[in-house]
């Protein structure tokens, strides 16, 4: 079982934010933990379903990374 510490960053309007790199790390860690649990026999269920779900989490993490890179690379006005 994974344990992850995620910092919360308060915004000016009081909303709590989570840094994107921590979100993507969490998604990838969760996917890897699922795969490890399936491989070791700790998790019961359909291995293909776990593989597919882990792939979705990895793709979501990739999408967040790409969007953040695009945002950070956009010219400032």
ABEGO torsion letter per residue (X at the ends): XBBBBBBBBBBAAGBBBBBAAAAAAAAAAAAAAAAAAAAAGABBEBAAAAAAAAAAAAAAAAAAAAAAAAAAABBBX
